[in-house]
Amino acid sequence: MRRLILLAALLAACPAGAVFTKAEMDVIDPEPLLDSEYLLDLAGFSYPLDWTWEWEASSASAKYRGNGASLDCCSLFLEQEAALRRRLASWLEFRYDLRQQGDKELDDFHHWIALEAGPWKGASVGLFGEPTPAKEDSDIGLLLRYRPRPGLMVYALRDNVDWNFNHRGSSGQRYARVPLTYEAGGEIVAGPDRWRASIEWDLPLVRVDPAQNLAYAYRRTTATVRWSRPPAAGEGSLGWELLYRHEYKREGKAFDPDPTAASLDFRRSVHYLKAAAVVPLGRRDRTEAGLGFWERDSRTNVAGGMGDRRVKRWEAEPYARWLRRLAPWVESELGFFLGSGETRRDLPNSPSLATMEAPVNAKLDVGFDFLVAGNGRIGLRGSFDLDDASRHLWDGGNIRAQIFF
């Protein structure tokens, strides 16, 4: 029984985030899909800091938040997160986590069921899994977590992705190199300050599809560091956050034979840095202001080399939100977002076709958040394209909700 409990707690609290899904195979090189407004759209439709701090501070046993926004005529930005936690005994906790992140690059969906046992002298251990109707796609993993003292936590985990694919597969596909995800991280809480860091490794995998004479290869690494200080409750104090995230991803498809020269190798490196603060302006007003910075560098090599390309893109995104409490049950939001940078597309074998763009995009967001009696909020917002107002002023709507049960 003791061994079963230890096995049942290891990945419960922090399921891996950069876990491979077969949807990764659908789009190898997403860069042509990302228009000049894409990165600014992600900034404008992101949760305000108040929402994030409220979510993290909640001790509710069940909570949900969702965010949907129009990116263009055919694409919807969608993120959802749900967490259900229940202590079954003094030494055992059940948890269900749902996470979805959908954009122009990937629709990533996971739902984990987990048990966590402990702590014993600060250590806990657990087991988690992601069941699917097709057994070949099910994941299972282990986590070890340690809290040596209040305010300090470290963890490490291993996720066996599609762990029985080669034995329970129904499609004829196989992993020549099986997918594994490792994650490690920690958190320090000291007074009002909170530091978090994590690194995730999707180890290199190779998935073979004999029906298409295809070998698909993939690997990814993601690292995140974050420092936040939420404002003290009821004091109208300043709050801020610093965030840095880096992702390296490489994937490709190789056909053998390859008569149409469809083989492709894609590499991408993304750096993202954000600094933001919430400043009280009085009894009813406050503002959130910050700056985000992106740097993306991708290289695509195709069979024969004639279509090889490199895309380098950077963008700075200053923004400000003005939030005003209109009544105990409703709050208004007025936001301004500016994006300016440079995008270079180089074609090594056709240098005369290389391009360079330096777009400037500006958006105005107007919305209302309806407060649900201390149990959350529901927001409706509209986005207006200021830099192209003469052609199309309306630039999409946004619905978001955050509910605690």
N, C-alpha and C positions, 0 to 999 in steps of 0.2 A: 504493500500500500504506500509506504513511504517513497519508494522509487517512482511509483505512478504519480504521486503528487509532485515530486521534483520535475518529472517529465512534463507535467501539465502546466507549468507556470512560465516558461522561458521566453515566450515572445508576446506575452499578453499586453503589456502596457504600451509598448512602442513598436507596433508592426512596421516592417520595412516600407519605405516610401518609393524607392526607385526599383520596384520589382518588375521584371520583364513580363509582358503580356503579348499574346500573339498579334494584337493590333499594331505592335511596333513594326511588323512586316509590311503593313499596308502602304506606308509612305516612307521611303528611304531618305529622300532629300526634300525637306519641306520649304526650303528657302524661296523657291518661286511662288509659294502660296502667301508669303508674308508681305503685304503691301506697306506703303510708307507710314500708314497710321496705326499699324498693328501694335507696336510696342506701347504707344500712347493710349490705345484702347485698353490694354491690360492695366495700365496705371489708373485710368479714369474709372474703371469698373471694379477696382480692388476694394476690399473692406476698409473703412476708416479705422484708425488706430483704436478708437473707443470700442468698436465692435470686437476687435481682436483681444484687447485687454479684458473686456467683459466675458468673452468666451473662455479665456484661460483662467480667470479668477473664479468661475462658477464651479460650485461643488455639487451641482444637480446630478442626480443619478442617471438622468437621460437628457440629452440635448441634441439639437439639430440646427444646422445653418445651411442655407443654399443661396446661390448667386447666379443669376442668368442674365445675359446681355447680348444684344445683337452686334455682331462684328461686321457683317455686310449682308447682302441680300440672301445669302445661302448658308452662312455660318453663325453658330451661336456659341458664345462663351458660357460654359456651365461648370460650376464647382459646387460640390455638395459634401457635407461632412456630418456624420452622426455618431454619437457615442452613447452606449448604454452600459452602465456599471452597477453591479449588485454584489455585495459581500454575502457569500453563502455560509460562511463560518468565520470564526475569528482568524483562521489561517488560510482561507481560500476565497478568491474573488473571481467572479465571472465578468467578462467584458465582450461587447460587440462593437466593432468599429467599421464604419462605412466611409469611403473616400472616393470621390470622383473629380477628375480634372480634365475638362474637355475644351480644346481650343483648336487652332488651325494646324498644330503640329501633332497632336495625339489626343485620343479619347481614352483616358486611363481610369479604370474602374476596379476597385477592390472592396471586399467585405470580409473582415476577419472575425472569427470566433475564438475566444481565448480563455484560459484559466491561469490564474497566478497564485502561487502559494508562498506564504511567508508574511512578513519577514522574520527570519531567525538571525539575531544579532546583526540586523541591518541588511541581510542578504535575502533575496527572493528569486524564485526560479519558476519557469512556466513553459507551457506549450500553446501554440496557436495554429490555426489552420484556416484555409480559404476553400471551402467546399464548392464544387461545381457539378452540374448534372453530368458532364463528361468527366469521368474519373481522371483522364489524361491531363486535365488542366488544373487539378487540385494542388494546392501548396500546403506545406507543413513546416513548422520551424520551432526553434528553441531560443530562449532569452535568459540571460543572467543579469540581475540588477543588484546594486549595492548602495545602501545609504549609510555611510559611516556615522553621520550626525545630521541633525535637522538642517535643511538648507543645502545639502550636498548630495548629489545622486550621479552615479555613472552606470552605464549599461553596455552590453554587447549582445548581439544576436546573430543567428544564422537562419536563413530561409531556404528551404529546399523547394525550388520552383518547379511546377509540373513534375513532381517527384516520381510519379509512376507512369510517365508518358511512354517510355520505351516498352513497358510491360502491359499497359492497358490502353494503348493507342488504337484508334479505329481507322486512321486515314492512310497508313503506310509511311507516314513521316516518322523520323527518328532524330534524337539528339546524338550527334557524334561527340559533342562536348556538352555536358548537362549544365543547366542554369542554376547558379547559386548566388544568393545575395548575402553579404555581410554588412552589418551596421554597428557603429559604436558611437557613443556620445555621452553627454553629461549636462548637468545643470547646477548652477550655484545661485542661491538666493541669499542676499545679504542686505537686510533692511528693505528699502524700496527697490533695490536693484536686482535684476535677474539676468544672468548670463547663460546662454545655451549654445552648444556646439554639437555638431554631428557630422559624420562622414559615412557614406553608403557606397558599397562596391557591388555592382552587378558584374560578376566575373565573366570572362569571355565564354560565349556559347556558340555552338554550331548546330543548326537545325537543317536536316537533309530532307528534301522532298523528291523522291525518285520519279514521281509522275511528271514532274516538270524539269528533271535533270538539274535541280536547283540546290545549292548549298547557301544558307543564309547565316551570316555571322553578326554578332552583336556584343557590345560591352558598354558599360556606363559607370561613371563615378560622379558623385554629387557631394559637395561639402558646404556646410552652412554654419555661420557664426552670427550670433545675435545678442545685442545688449539692449535691454529695455528698462525704463523706469516709469511705470504708470503713475498718474497723479494721485496724491493721497485723497481718500474719500472725504468729501464734504469740506475740503479746504481751498478749493479753487486753485490748486498748485499746478506747476508746470510738469508735463510729462514728455518723455522722448523715447526714441528708438533708433538704433543703428543696426543695419543688416548687411551682411555680405554673403553672396552665394556664388559658387562656381560649379559648372557642370561640364564634363567632358564625355562625349558620346561618339562611338564609332560603330557603324553597321554597314553591311553590304550584301549583295547577292551575286553569286557566281554561277553561271550556267555552263554546263559541259555535256554536249557541244553547245556553242553559242553562235548560231548562224546570223542572228539579227543584232549582234553586238549589244546585248541588253545587260551585260554584267556591269555592276556599279559598286564603287567603294566611296563611302561618305564619312567625313570626320567633322565634328563641330566642337568648338570651345566657347562657352558663354560665361561671362563675368557680369554680376549684377551687384550694385552698391546702392544703398538707400539710407538717408538720414532724414528724420522727420521729428516734429515736436507738436504738442498740443498746448496752446497758450490760452488761459482764461482771459476774457475781455469784459467781464462783469458778471452780474448775477445770472443772466440768461444767455450770454453769448460766449463763444470760444472759437478759436481758429486752429486748424491743423495745417501746417506748412512744411514743405520738405523738398528734397531733391533726389531723384533717382538717376542712375547712370548705367547704361548698358554697353557692353562690348561683345560682339559676336563675330566669330571667325570660323568660316566653314570652307572645306575643300571637298570637291567631288571629282573623282576619277572614273571615267567610263571606259568600256572596252575599246581598244584602238586609239584612245587618247584624244580624238577629235572633239569630243564634247567636254573635256576637262574644264572645270571652272572653279573660281575662288570668290567668295563673297565676304567682304569685311564691312562691318557695320557698327557704328557707335552712335549713341544718342543720349543727350542730357534732358531730363524732364523735371523742371521746377513746377511746383503746384501749390495751391492753397485752397482750403475749404473753410467756409464760414458757416458755422452751425448756430442756430438760434432756437431756444425753447419758446414756442408760440403758446403752448398750453401744457398742462400736466401730461397730456396724452399724445402730443404731436410736436415734432421738431423739424425745422426746415434746414436745407443744405444748399449752398451755392458754391460751386467749385470751378476753379480755373486751372487748366492743365496745358502746359506748353511743351512741345517736343522739338528739338533741333539737333541735327547731327549730320552724318555723312554715310553714304552707302557706296561701296566700290565693288564692281563686278568685273573680274579679270578672266579672260579666256586665253590661256597660255598658247594655244595653237592658232588663235585668231585675235591677235592683240588689237587690230583695228576696230573690232566690235566691242571692246571694253567700254564700260560706262561708269560715270560717277554722278551721284545725285546728292544734293544737300537740302532736303526738304525742311520746311518749318511748318509744324502743325499746331493748331490752337483749338481747344474745345472748352465749352462752357456747359457745366452740368447743373441742373436744377432738380430738386427733389424734396420729398417729405418722408420722414420716418414716423410711423405710428407705434407708440409705446404700448406694450401689452401688460399693464398692471404689474410691473416688476418682473415679468416672466419672459421678456424678450422684446423684439421689435420687428416690424415689417416695413420695408422701404420701397418707394416707387420713385424712379428718377428718369429724366430725359437728358440726352446729350445733343449739343448743338455744335456744328462745325463752323468755327469762326473764320478759318483761313480760306474757306471755300463757300461762304454764305450765299453768294450770288447764284451758285449752281444747285447746291442742296444744303439748306441750313440744318434740317433735321438729320441727326446722325445715329439714331437708335435709342432704344429704351433699356432700362435696367430694373429688374425686380430682385430683391434680396430679402431674406428673412433669417432671424436668429431667435430660436425658441428654447426655453428651458422648462423641463417637466418635473 
